[in-house]
Every structure is written in C-alpha cells, then in structure tokens.
Amino acid sequence: MTRYSSCLAFLFFVNVVVAAERPNVLFIAVDDLRPQMNCYGKDFMRTPNLDALASRGVLFERAYCMVPTCGASRAALMTSVRPANNRFTTHLTWAEKDAAGKIPLNRHFKNNGYTTISLGKVFHHPTDCTDGWTKPAWRSPKPGYQDDEARKLAIEQNKATWPEKNSFNAAPFESFEGPEENYPDVDCAREAIRYLEEFSNQPDQPFFLAVGFLKPHLPFNAPKKYWDLYDFDSIPMPDNYFHPEGAPVGAVHNSGELRAYAGIHPRDPVDERTARKLIHGYYACVSFTDAQIGKLLSALDQLNLRDNTIVVLWGDHGWQLGEHQMWNKHSCFETSMHAPLMIVPPADSAIRPGSRVSSLAEFIDIYPTLCEMTGLDVPEHVEGTSLVPVMLDPRLPGKQFAIGRFGAGDTIRTDRFRFSEYRQQGNVSGNMLYDHVMDDAENVNVAPQHAVTVEELAHLLRSNMGKPNPKNNQ
C-alpha cells in the first residue's frame, strides 16, 4: 500500500467512526450469479436494481471466488481463509469444521456488538457457525417448484427414460403464472424488510443483516412475467459452444449437476433448443432476484437506513451458460471463477459513487474490507487484504493475482493470464494457460508455446496458494 493510499484509508476510517459510531451492514448473497448484468457491460439481462446498486457505490470488474461451488466458496469468504486440497473442497463444506478455531465474519461482528441475522442461503448449511448469529439462521420452507403434479410426472419420466442416472430431478426450468408470493426468495425479501423495519426503530444498535437469495441456482424456476421479459428466439448462444483446444484431462466437466434433471441426456451435449431454454430460464431467474433486491433497497431508503448502511452484494461464483459446452460451475475457467462484487459505503464516506475498480480482487478480501469500513480489528487468521484503498482510488494497482481452485486443479489469475495446474497423486498431470488479451474466452490453451510464462506462474501459484490443514492431508 502506498503512503498516499494509507492516508486516504485513515481518513475514511476516521469519517466512519466519528460520524456514526459504526455503520450497519446489509450483506446480500446471490447463488450462481455470473457478472453479466448491464452494469458489467452486458446488454441482455434486465437488472435495473443491480445496475442502480452499482451506481451507488463501487463495482469490482474483476473479483474472483476462491472455489466455484457454493459451500466451499461461502466458507472461504466468511472466514477469509484460502482453500486447499483438504479444506473447502465441495458444496457440502462446513466452515466451522474446515476452519476450526478461526473467527467467521458473522461471529466477529456479533462479538463486537452487532445484531447479526441470517436469512436465506448464507452458509451452505444453516447451522454452520450458528453461534455467530443473534438468532438461529432462517430459511423459507416453501418449495421451489410451483406445479407439484408436473414435477412428480417429470421425475418419473426421467427415471423411466434414463435409469442409468445417479439421481433424478424434475425439469431444470419452470415458468409459473401463479402468485409471486409462492416463491421462497419472495419470503426471504419480505423477512429481510421486516428486520429492516425493526432496526429502523433501534438507531443506536448496529446490525449485520445477511440475506441469501437462491435464484438463479438450478432449477430455473421463476414467475412467468420474468420469462416474458425476454424473447426466446433472440436469446444468444455462447460463441464458444465447443470444447477448448488443448485443455488437459479434467479441465472440462460433464455438467453433472445439470444431468440429474428431466430432459437432459446423461452424457450427450445439450441440444441447441434446450440450451436456449436454459439460458432463457437463467435470465428470468436473475431478473426475478433483481426485483427482490430492489425491494430491499427501496426499504432501506424509505426507512432512512441508507445513509448509515454499507451494502455488499456478491455472487458466490460464476456459472457456465454453455461456454465450452459446460453448464454449472465446477471448473478453473474464468466463467466459473469470475463473480460479481459491489460495495456501497455509507453516505459520509470519501468513496465516489459509481466507481469501478478494474484491479483484481478475491472474495477473501471482503472480510478485512468490512472490518476497516466499520472500525473493527482484523483477526490474525485473516488471509485477505482490505479493498478500501482501491475503493478510494481505483487508479491504484491493487492485487497482482487472484488464486482459486477446484477439484484437482489450482488456478491463478493475473492481469493478463489465467494459468491452471492439475495434479494426480501429488504429481502435475496437466496445465493450461490463457492469454486474456488475445483470447478472453479461453478457447485455446497456449501453455505449450509459453514455457517461461508457465514456469513463472506455476511458481507464483505454488508460493501463494492455500496450505493444507495439517491433519487429513491428501
């Protein structure tokens, strides 16, 4: 950090603590949200509320998750601990088990006098790190499918058509004409607004309100009016609906999460019409969640909480919408690792609304960033770096790399390159290198032509990636 940025950060800290003791935090998580909203330079998805949120604060153009699967990603973010080959590995990860002895973000805020509330999907398991919440974590009991008869029929047909599948779900999408109130994410928004109303009557009690929306996670079920925002025949297919050239074994997955759904072949590529329908459903779900987020932001304004509340919005990882013929996340490609991140500071901050940070950021950086913005000490175990300096001055260089992993692969993103290394039984089994200046879609592995760059990035990766837990090392 430069002397200039340190001074700015100090002034920001003084502003926060003196002006209003400690600001509140509205912490919004969105499952499987890729950075494809209008505020990220894309022009197809309808996301007016997310775009408005970005204009209020700072948008991170290149933020990266640590592990592209929900449980592991959330555990790493909430503890600011890097993943390893035996820590934060699957969607079923428990933060309190894999990072035992570390203080998770929610507990740190609770220990420092905040009322901490969890609504919807924050940790993967609602009882993970439960002692960090003022009240037990809450989730809506409502089902995701609205047409139960159609759901049951689709499951039976799925079993009869492809008995070789490992598991059986209903269709991967549903457009429903019934009331929007039937959906669990609507419940989540309503419950969050109820808490905001309570907090507005307790101005001297700071809150940390975590709100986790389920959509656009599969199945792509949303009210019909959100499907109607898009014309099916105009839905764009990805330009690279093919396997990348020269990718090593294990880099491209078979979209196992999607294969369990009715109408999806257990092995063959998804046909173009079904692919377009999946993309349509994903867009509908994003617009549906955008509307729920809009309700929260409106309530924040109407209850006069906006000026003293930090708003953080993050998607737990990226998502492939057919790129390289993959669906879901679960890869070391940019489409899995790259995720949205926006942070809106309190009204009296020196941070300029509508700022955009192009330097690299990692999700483990969110923890120390919130500590600095609220005047809390940073626990010793934290491995991330505060983003406040680049929020104050986006011209600063910021981080030089972002590191993540999935399965047998470890990956590093620098300003220009993404390099990934795969191991089997401790030995390197393959690697891939993509030059984002020449090939931002990561279609051609150029590792064989750039041996020096591969060696440099492999060293940087191995020197900085997470160290395994001492027990149960693989």
N, C-alpha and C positions, 0 to 999 in steps of 0.2 A: 504494500500500500504506500502511495506517495505521501509526502508531507502535506501537500495540498488536499488530497482526499481525506487524510486523517483529520485535518482541521474541519472540513465540511461535515464529516461524520460526527465530530464532537459537537458542533453547533446544532446538528439535527437532534442529537441525544438531549442537549440542554432544552431545546424547544419542546420536545415531547414531555420531559419530566416536569418542567416548571409550569407549562401551560395547563396541564390537566392531570397531574399526578401520573396515572397510567392509562393509556388508551385501551379500549376494548378490541377484541379480535373476532371477526366473522371469517371462519375458515371453511371454505367451500371446496369439496372434492367431487369430481365428476368421473365416473367409471368409464374407461375406454375412450376418452375424448381425445381425438387427434387434433393437431393445430391447423385446422382447415377452415376456421371461421373467417369472416370478412376482414376482421382486424389483423389477421395473419396474411393478408394479401390474396386470399382466395375469394372468388366472387359467386359461388354457387349456393352454399348453405345459408339459410335465413337465420341469423343470430343477432338480432338487434340489441338484445340486452347484454350479451357478452361483448359486443362491439362498444356499447356505451360504457361498460365497466372498464374496458381498456383505455378509453378516453379520459377516465377519471384519474388514472394512476400510471403505473409502469408496466409495459408489456415486455416480456423476455422472449426475444425472437428465437433464441437457441438454448432452451432449457431441456435437460435430459433426466429421465428417470434412472434409477440405479439398477433395477431388474424389471423387465417388461412382463410382469404377471402381478395380479392385484395384491395378494397377501404380502409377498416379498417387497414389492415397491413401497407399500404403505408402511411396513415395518422399518425399512431403511430411512424413509422420510421422517417418520415420527421419532426415531432415535438418533438420527444423524450419524449412523454407523454404516460403513461401507459393507456391501455384501462380500461373500467369499464362497468357496466351493462347498462349505458346510454351514453357511449362515445365510438366511434369507434366500432360499432356493426355489420355493414353489408357491402356488397360490394359497396353500394351506398354512403358510408361515405364521407362527406366533412370535411377536416381538419380545414378549416377556420371557420366552424360552431361549430364543436365539441370541438375545442381547441381555441376558440376565445380569442384574446389577447396574445396568445403565438407566438413567432417568429419562423416560419418554417425555415428549413435548407436553402432553396434557398434564402429567403429574408435576412437571416443572412449573407450569402456570398455576396449578392448584396449590402447590407448596408456597407460592408467592402471593396468595390471597385472591386469586381469580376464582369466580364461579365457572366451572368447566362442564360443558354439556355436549353429549354426543348424540346426534340424530341421524338415522340412516346408516349408510355404509362408510365408516371412517377407517377403523381397523377392519381386516377381513372377518375376524371373529369378534362379535360384540362383547365378549367377556375378556378380551385381551387387554392387559394393562388397565383393568377395571378400577383399580384404586386411584387412578388419575382423574376420574370423573366425579363430580359432586353428586350426581345421581346415576343410577345404572343406565348404560347405553340403551337408547330406544330405537326400535325399527318398526315400520308398519307391518301389520300382519296380513295385509291384502295381497292377493295373488297377482302375478304378472300377466297371465292370460285372462282375458275377459270372457271369451266364449269357451266355457268348460267342455261342452259336448264336442266341439270341433277339436279341442286339444286332445281329448281322450281318443277320438277317432284317428287323429293323425299319429298318435303314439302307436296304436295297434297296427296301422298300415305300415308304419316304419319297421316294426318288428317282423311283420309278415314279408315285407319286400327285401330287407337286408338282415336276416337273422345273425349274420356274422359280426354285426356291430357290437362293440363293447357295452354301449349304453344307448338309451332310446329317449329322445325328446320329441315334443310336438314340432310344428313348423317353426322355422327360425324368424318368422315375422308375423305380425297381426295388425290389421287396420280395423279399429273398432269404432262404431258410430254411437256408442252409448255415452253416458256422462263421464267427463274427465275425472270427476271425484273418485272414480273406482280405482285409480292407479296409485300404487304405493308412493311414488315420488310426489304426487299432489299432497298426500298425507304428510310427507316429510316437510314440504314447504309450509304447510299450514301449522305444523307443530313448531317449526322454527319461528314463524311470525308470532305465535303465542308466547314464546320465550322472549322475543324482542319486546313485546308489549310489557311483559313483566320487568325486564331490565330497564325499560324507559322510566319506570317508577322507582328505580333504585340507582340514581345517578352517581352515588359515591361508591358503588360496588362494581368493579371491573369484571367483564365476562369474557370467556373464551368459548364461543359457540361454534362447534364443528358440525357441518351439515353435509352429508354424503349422498349424492344422487346416484341412482342405479343406472339410469339410461345415459348413454346409448349402449350399454352392455347387452349382449345377446340374451334372449331373443329380442328382435327389433319390433317391439310391441308399443304402439302409440295411438292416441285418438286419431280418427280419420282426418280431422281438419288439418293435422300437421303433415300427413301424407299429401293432402291436396295442395300444399304449398309448392309442390314440385310436379313437373310434367315427366312422366315415366320415360317417354321416348327421347327426352332431352338429357336424361341422366348420363353423365360422361363416364365412360370406361377408362381405366388407367392406361396410359400409353405403353406401359411395360407389362402387359398381361402375358409374361413368359418368364422362364427361369433365367436368372442372371448367368452370364457367360463366365465359366471358370470358378464358380463358387465351390468351396470344399464340401465334402460329405458332412451332413449335419447342419449346414447353414440354412437350408431351405426346409421348412417343415411341411407336413401334410395337412395342416389346419385341423388338427384333431378335435379341438373344441367345437368347431362347426359340424364335423362329420356325424355327431350324435343326433343332429336334427333331422326331422322328416323331410324327404325330398332331396336330401343331399347324399350323393353317392359316397360310399365309404373310402373310395380310392381315386376315382377319376376326377379330372379338373371340373370345376363348376362351369356349367354351360352359360353362355352369354346372357340369356334372358333371366336366369336365376341370379346371376351376378348383378345384373342391373337392378333386380328386385331387392337384393340385399343392400346395395348402395342406397337405393330409394328409402328403404326402411331405416337405415342408419341415419340418413339425413333427417328423416321425420322425427326420430328419437332425439337427435341433437336439438332440433327446433322446439320440441316438447320440453326438454330440460331447460333450454334457454328461457322459455316462458316462466318456468318455476323460479329460476334465478331472478328474473325480472320482478316477481312478486316480493322476494326478499329485499331487493334493492329499493323498491318503492316503499316498503315498510320501514326500512332504515331511514329514508328521507322523511316520511310522514311522522315518525316517532322522534324526530330530532336527534337521532343517534349517529348520523352520518359523520358529523364533524370530528367526533372523538372515537371513531372506529376504524381500525385497519381491516381492510378486506383482502383476503388472499384466495385466489382461485387457482386450482391445479387439476389437471387430468392425471390419473395415476400412471399412465404410459401411453404410447401411441397405439395405432391399430392399422393393420393392413386391410385395405379395401380392394383386394385383388392384385396389388402390386406383386410382381414375381409369382403370380397365381397363388398367393397366400392370403388367407383370411385369419383374423385374430391378431394376436401379438406374438410373443414367444420366439423372438429372433434377435440377432445382433445387428440387424439392418436399421438404418435411420428411421424407417417408418414405425418400428417398434419402440425405439429409444427416445425419439423426439416427442415432447409433450408440451401442452400449453401451461404457462405460468403468468399470472398477473398479480400485482400487489398494489393496492391503493392505500396511501398513507393518510393520517389524519389531516384535517383541513389546515392546520397551522404549520405543516412541515415545509421545509425548503425544497422538497422534491416537486418538480414541474409536472402537472397533469398532462397526460398524453405522451409521456416519454417512452422511448423504445430503446431497449438495450440489445445490442447485437452481439456482445461478447458472450462466451459460453457460461452456462450456469448448471449446477447439479441440484437435484432435489434435496440432498443432504444439507444444502446451503439455507434452506427455508428456516430451519430451527434457529441457527445463530442470528439470522436476519431478524426474526421476530423478537429474539432476546434484545438485540440492540435497539429496535424500534420501540420497545416497551420499557427499556431501562433495567432489564433483568441481567444478572450474571449469566455467563455461558458455562455450563457444566464442563468439567475437564475431559469427559469422554467424547465430546462432540468433534466430529471429523470434517464438518462442512465449514465454509467461510462466509461471513456476512456479505450480503449483496448491497448493503446500504451505500457504500462508496460509488458503485456504478449506477445506482438509482439516483444519487445526487448529481453525478456527472457521467452520462453514458459514453462520453468520449474516452474514458479510462479503458485500458486494455482488458481488465478483468481476468478471469481464469484462462489458463493456457490450454487446458484439456478437461474433458469430461469422461469419466470412466464408468462402465457398467458391465453387466454380464448376464448370460442366460444359459442354463444347462452346462454343456461342456465348453462354452465359448466365453472369452473375456474380450471386451471391446473398448477402444479409446477413440474419442473424437477430438481432433484439433481444429484449428481454424480452417484448414484446407482438407484434411484427410479423415477418413474413418478406417481404422485398422482393427481387425478381429483375429484372435488366435484361438484355435480349438485344440483340446487335449484329450487323450485317451490313456488311462492308467498312468497319468503323470507326464506323458510324452506328447510333444506337439504333433498333431495329426493333420493339421491344415491351417491355412490362414487366408485372409482376403483383405485387399486394400482398395479403397475407392477414393478417387480424386474428385472432390465436390466442386472444383472449378470447372472441370471438364465433363463430369458425369454425376450430377447431383441426384439422379435417380438410382445410382448404384447398380448399373446394368452390366458392367464389365469389370471383373477382378483384375487389377493391374499389378498385383503383388509380384508375379514372375519378372516383370520388366523394371521393378524398382527395389532391388535388393538392399540398397543402402537405406532408403526410407523405411523399409520393413524392419531392418535391424534397429534403427533409431527408435521407431515407435514401439517395437516389442520391448526394448529396454525401458522406455518411459512407462509403458503399461505395467510391466512386471514390478517396477520400482514403486509404483503408486497405488496399485490395486489393493483391495481389502485383504488383510491377513486372516487366515482361517482361525476359527476358535481352536484352542489347544486340545480340547477333547473331541472325539468323534471325527478326527481329521480324515479326509478321503484321499 
